[in-house]
Amino acid sequence: MLLTDMFGGTPSNLAISIMDKAKIEVIAGINLPMLIKLASVRDTASLTDAVEQAQTAGRKYISVASKVLAGESS
């Protein structure tokens, strides 16, 4: 698994170019909650499950501060 900052950037594009040959998955747009989730499941989850769990964790912690402070959800 290769983690990159954003889809379409040079690191992401280079990783994607070797994806099939290396049998890896590329996750672009990584954030800290995703890294924490990946670290916690790396020994127990399959690659597919780890990717899904990381994506869910990343989305869960994206918030709009003004809405949170106003008592609205994200």
DSSP file (Angstrom, degrees, kcal/mol; ACC not computed):
  #  RESIDUE AA STRUCTURE BP1 BP2  ACC     N-H-->O    O-->H-N    N-H-->O    O-->H-N    TCO  KAPPA ALPHA  PHI   PSI    X-CA   Y-CA   Z-CA
    1    1 A M              0   0    0      0, 0.0     2,-0.4     0, 0.0    25,-0.2   0.000 360.0 360.0 360.0 131.6    0.0    0.0    0.0
    2    2 A L  E     -a   26   0A   0     23,-2.6    25,-2.8    10,-0.0     2,-0.4  -0.960 360.0-154.2-116.7 135.2    1.3    3.4   -0.9
    3    3 A L  E     +a   27   0A   0     -2,-0.4     2,-0.3    23,-0.2    25,-0.2  -0.910  15.0 179.9-112.0 132.1   -0.1    6.6    0.6
    4    4 A T  E     -a   28   0A   0     23,-2.9    26,-2.1    -2,-0.4    25,-0.9  -0.881  34.4-122.6-130.4 162.8    0.1    9.9   -1.1
    5    5 A D  S    S+     0   0    0     -2,-0.3     2,-0.3     1,-0.2    -1,-0.1   0.883  88.5   0.4 -74.1 -39.4   -1.1   13.5   -0.2
    6    6 A M  S >  S-     0   0    0     23,-0.2     3,-1.4    22,-0.1     6,-0.4  -0.996  73.6-105.2-153.8 146.7   -3.4   14.1   -3.2
    7    7 A F  T 3  S+     0   0    0     -2,-0.3     3,-0.1     1,-0.2    20,-0.0  -0.486 104.5  25.1 -70.2 135.4   -4.6   12.4   -6.3
    8    8 A G  T 3  S+     0   0    0      1,-0.4    -1,-0.2    -2,-0.2     2,-0.1   0.268  92.4 119.6  95.5 -11.0   -3.1   13.6   -9.5
    9    9 A G  S <> S-     0   0    0     -3,-1.4     4,-2.9     1,-0.1    -1,-0.4  -0.328  81.3 -97.1 -79.4 169.8    0.1   14.9   -7.9
   10   10 A T  H  > S+     0   0    0      1,-0.2     4,-2.6     2,-0.2     5,-0.3   0.910 122.6  48.8 -57.1 -48.1    3.5   13.5   -8.9
   11   11 A P  H  > S+     0   0    0      0, 0.0     4,-2.3     0, 0.0    -1,-0.2   0.926 114.6  46.6 -59.6 -41.8    3.8   11.0   -6.0
   12   12 A S  H  > S+     0   0    0     -6,-0.4     4,-2.6     2,-0.2    -2,-0.2   0.930 112.6  49.0 -64.1 -46.2    0.3    9.7   -6.7
   13   13 A N  H  X S+     0   0    0     -4,-2.9     4,-1.7     1,-0.2    -1,-0.2   0.899 112.1  48.3 -62.8 -41.1    0.9    9.4  -10.5
   14   14 A L  H  X S+     0   0    0     -4,-2.6     4,-0.7    -5,-0.2    -1,-0.2   0.913 112.4  48.8 -65.4 -42.0    4.2    7.6  -10.0
   15   15 A A  H >< S+     0   0    0     -4,-2.3     3,-1.0    -5,-0.3     4,-0.4   0.914 110.4  51.0 -63.5 -42.4    2.6    5.2   -7.5
   16   16 A I  H >< S+     0   0    0     -4,-2.6     3,-1.0     1,-0.2     4,-0.4   0.849 101.3  63.2 -63.3 -34.1   -0.3    4.5   -9.9
   17   17 A S  H 3< S+     0   0    0     -4,-1.7    -1,-0.2     1,-0.3     4,-0.2   0.742 111.8  35.8 -65.9 -21.8    2.1    3.8  -12.7
   18   18 A I  T <X S+     0   0    0     -3,-1.0     4,-2.5    -4,-0.7    -1,-0.3   0.352  88.1 104.5-108.9   4.9    3.5    0.8  -10.8
   19   19 A M  H <>>S+     0   0    0     -3,-1.0     5,-1.6    -4,-0.4     4,-1.0   0.906  83.4  40.8 -55.4 -50.8    0.3   -0.4   -9.2
   20   20 A D  H  45S+     0   0    0     -4,-0.4     3,-0.3     1,-0.2    -1,-0.2   0.902 116.3  49.1 -68.0 -41.5   -0.4   -3.4  -11.4
   21   21 A K  H  45S+     0   0    0      1,-0.2    -1,-0.2    -4,-0.2    -2,-0.2   0.888 118.9  37.9 -65.4 -39.4    3.2   -4.6  -11.6
   22   22 A A  H  <5S-     0   0    0     -4,-2.5    -1,-0.2     2,-0.1    -2,-0.2   0.507 101.7-128.9 -93.1  -5.0    3.7   -4.4   -7.8
   23   23 A K  T  <5 +     0   0    0     -4,-1.0     2,-0.3    -3,-0.3    -3,-0.2   0.957  61.9 134.8  53.7  55.1    0.2   -5.6   -6.8
   24   24 A I      < -     0   0    0     -5,-1.6     2,-0.4    -6,-0.2    -1,-0.2  -0.765  53.0-126.4-124.2 170.1   -0.3   -2.7   -4.5
   25   25 A E        -     0   0    0     -2,-0.3   -23,-2.6    -3,-0.1     2,-0.5  -0.937  17.2-146.4-116.0 144.9   -3.1   -0.2   -3.7
   26   26 A V  E     -a    2   0A   0     -2,-0.4     2,-0.6   -25,-0.2   -23,-0.2  -0.950   8.3-165.1-112.1 127.8   -2.6    3.5   -3.8
   27   27 A I  E     -a    3   0A   0    -25,-2.8   -23,-2.9    -2,-0.5     3,-0.3  -0.961   9.7-167.9-113.1 118.5   -4.5    5.7   -1.4
   28   28 A A  E     +a    4   0A   0     -2,-0.6   -23,-0.2   -25,-0.2   -22,-0.1  -0.782  64.7  36.5-105.0 149.5   -4.4    9.4   -2.2
   29   29 A G  S    S-     0   0    0    -25,-0.9   -24,-0.2    -2,-0.3    -1,-0.2   0.796  78.6-176.0  83.7  30.7   -5.6   12.2    0.0
   30   30 A I        -     0   0    0    -26,-2.1     2,-0.3    -3,-0.3    -1,-0.2  -0.247   5.3-177.9 -64.1 144.9   -4.3   10.6    3.2
   31   31 A N     >  -     0   0    0      1,-0.1     4,-1.9     0, 0.0     3,-0.5  -0.867  42.0 -93.1-135.9 173.1   -4.9   12.3    6.6
   32   32 A L  H  > S+     0   0    0     -2,-0.3     4,-2.6     1,-0.2     5,-0.2   0.889 121.0  53.8 -60.3 -44.4   -4.0   11.5   10.2
   33   33 A P  H  > S+     0   0    0      0, 0.0     4,-2.2     0, 0.0    -1,-0.2   0.874 109.0  51.6 -58.2 -33.7   -7.1    9.5   11.1
   34   34 A M  H  > S+     0   0    0     -3,-0.5     4,-2.7     2,-0.2    -2,-0.2   0.921 109.6  48.8 -66.5 -43.5   -6.5    7.3    8.1
   35   35 A L  H  X S+     0   0    0     -4,-1.9     4,-2.4     2,-0.2    -1,-0.2   0.911 111.2  49.8 -62.5 -42.7   -2.9    6.7    9.1
   36   36 A I  H  X S+     0   0    0     -4,-2.6     4,-1.8     2,-0.2    -1,-0.2   0.927 111.9  48.0 -62.6 -44.4   -4.0    5.8   12.7
   37   37 A K  H  X S+     0   0    0     -4,-2.2     4,-1.4    -5,-0.2    -2,-0.2   0.931 111.6  49.9 -62.1 -45.7   -6.6    3.4   11.4
   38   38 A L  H  X S+     0   0    0     -4,-2.7     4,-1.1     1,-0.2     3,-0.3   0.901 109.8  51.0 -61.0 -40.6   -4.1    1.7    9.0
   39   39 A A  H  < S+     0   0    0     -4,-2.4     4,-0.3     1,-0.2    -1,-0.2   0.864 110.4  50.0 -63.9 -34.6   -1.6    1.3   11.8
   40   40 A S  H  < S+     0   0    0     -4,-1.8    -1,-0.2     1,-0.2    -2,-0.2   0.726 120.3  33.1 -79.2 -20.3   -4.2   -0.3   14.0
   41   41 A V  H >X S+     0   0    0     -4,-1.4     4,-2.8    -3,-0.3     3,-1.2   0.408  84.9 103.2-113.2   1.6   -5.4   -2.8   11.4
   42   42 A R  T 3< S+     0   0    0     -4,-1.1    -2,-0.1     1,-0.3    -1,-0.1   0.779  86.8  42.1 -62.1 -28.2   -2.2   -3.6    9.5
   43   43 A D  T 34 S+     0   0    0     -4,-0.3    -1,-0.3    -3,-0.1    -2,-0.1   0.590 125.5  31.9 -92.3 -10.3   -1.6   -7.0   11.1
   44   44 A T  T <4 S+     0   0    0     -3,-1.2     2,-0.3     2,-0.1    -2,-0.2   0.681 102.4  72.6-120.0 -25.0   -5.3   -8.2   11.1
   45   45 A A  S  < S-     0   0    0     -4,-2.8     2,-0.0     1,-0.1    -4,-0.0  -0.667  74.6-117.8-100.2 150.2   -7.1   -6.8    8.0
   46   46 A S     >  -     0   0    0     -2,-0.3     4,-2.9     1,-0.1     5,-0.2  -0.306  38.4-101.7 -70.3 166.5   -6.7   -7.7    4.4
   47   47 A L  H  > S+     0   0    0      1,-0.2     4,-2.3     2,-0.2     5,-0.2   0.927 123.9  48.8 -56.6 -46.9   -5.5   -5.0    2.0
   48   48 A T  H  > S+     0   0    0      1,-0.2     4,-2.1     2,-0.2    -1,-0.2   0.921 113.8  45.3 -61.5 -45.8   -9.0   -4.4    0.7
   49   49 A D  H  > S+     0   0    0      2,-0.2     4,-2.7     1,-0.2     5,-0.2   0.898 111.6  52.3 -66.1 -40.7  -10.5   -4.2    4.2
   50   50 A A  H  X S+     0   0    0     -4,-2.9     4,-2.4     2,-0.2    -1,-0.2   0.908 109.5  49.8 -62.3 -42.0   -7.7   -1.9    5.5
   51   51 A V  H  X S+     0   0    0     -4,-2.3     4,-2.4    -5,-0.2    -1,-0.2   0.930 112.4  47.3 -62.3 -45.9   -8.3    0.4    2.5
   52   52 A E  H  X S+     0   0    0     -4,-2.1     4,-2.2     1,-0.2    -2,-0.2   0.913 113.0  48.2 -63.0 -43.2  -12.0    0.6    3.2
   53   53 A Q  H  X S+     0   0    0     -4,-2.7     4,-2.4     1,-0.2    -1,-0.2   0.892 111.9  49.7 -65.7 -39.2  -11.5    1.2    6.9
   54   54 A A  H  X S+     0   0    0     -4,-2.4     4,-2.6    -5,-0.2    -2,-0.2   0.914 110.3  50.3 -65.0 -42.7   -9.0    3.9    6.3
   55   55 A Q  H  X S+     0   0    0     -4,-2.4     4,-2.1     2,-0.2    -2,-0.2   0.913 111.6  48.2 -62.5 -42.9  -11.3    5.6    3.8
   56   56 A T  H  X S+     0   0    0     -4,-2.2     4,-2.2     1,-0.2    -1,-0.2   0.924 112.4  48.6 -62.9 -45.1  -14.1    5.5    6.3
   57   57 A A  H  X S+     0   0    0     -4,-2.4     4,-1.2     1,-0.2    -2,-0.2   0.901 109.9  52.5 -63.0 -41.3  -11.9    6.9    9.1
   58   58 A G  H  < S+     0   0    0     -4,-2.6     3,-0.2     1,-0.2    -1,-0.2   0.910 112.6  43.6 -61.6 -43.2  -10.7    9.7    6.9
   59   59 A R  H >< S+     0   0    0     -4,-2.1     3,-1.6     1,-0.2    -1,-0.2   0.864 105.7  63.3 -69.7 -36.3  -14.2   10.8    6.0
   60   60 A K  H 3< S+     0   0    0     -4,-2.2    -1,-0.2     1,-0.3    -2,-0.2   0.841 104.6  46.1 -58.8 -35.7  -15.4   10.5    9.6
   61   61 A Y  T 3< S+     0   0    0     -4,-1.2     2,-0.7    -3,-0.2    -1,-0.3   0.186  81.3 109.1-100.8  17.1  -13.1   13.2   10.9
   62   62 A I    <   +     0   0    0     -3,-1.6     2,-0.3     2,-0.0    -3,-0.0  -0.851  48.9 170.5 -90.6 120.4  -13.6   15.8    8.2
   63   63 A S        -     0   0    0     -2,-0.7     2,-0.7    10,-0.0     3,-0.1  -0.942  40.4-133.3-133.7 151.1  -15.5   18.7    9.8
   64   64 A V    >>  -     0   0    0     10,-1.1     4,-2.1    -2,-0.3     3,-0.8  -0.933  24.7-148.6-100.2 113.1  -16.6   22.2    9.0
   65   65 A A  H 3> S+     0   0    0     -2,-0.7     4,-2.8     1,-0.3     5,-0.2   0.852  92.1  54.6 -56.3 -42.6  -15.7   24.1   12.2
   66   66 A S  H 3> S+     0   0    0      1,-0.2     4,-1.2     2,-0.2    -1,-0.3   0.869 110.8  46.7 -62.4 -35.5  -18.5   26.7   11.9
   67   67 A K  H <4>S+     0   0    0     -3,-0.8     5,-2.6     7,-0.2     4,-0.3   0.891 112.0  49.7 -72.7 -39.7  -21.1   23.9   11.7
   68   68 A V  H ><5S+     0   0    0     -4,-2.1     3,-1.3     1,-0.2    -2,-0.2   0.935 112.2  47.8 -62.9 -45.3  -19.6   21.9   14.6
   69   69 A L  H 3<5S+     0   0    0     -4,-2.8    -1,-0.2     1,-0.3    -2,-0.2   0.786 109.1  54.3 -67.4 -27.2  -19.6   25.0   16.8
   70   70 A A  T 3<5S-     0   0    0     -4,-1.2    -1,-0.3    -5,-0.2    -2,-0.2   0.457 121.3-108.4 -84.3  -1.1  -23.2   25.8   15.8
   71   71 A G  T < 5S+     0   0    0     -3,-1.3    -3,-0.2     1,-0.3     2,-0.2   0.553  77.8 129.8  86.2   8.2  -24.2   22.3   17.0
   72   72 A E      < -     0   0    0     -5,-2.6    -1,-0.3    -6,-0.2     2,-0.3  -0.558  68.4 -95.0 -88.2 159.1  -24.8   21.0   13.5
   73   73 A S              0   0    0      1,-0.2    -1,-0.1    -2,-0.2    -5,-0.1  -0.581 360.0 360.0 -77.0 140.3  -23.3   17.7   12.3
   74   74 A S              0   0    0     -2,-0.3   -10,-1.1   -14,-0.1    -1,-0.2   0.484 360.0 360.0  21.0 360.0  -20.0   18.1   10.4
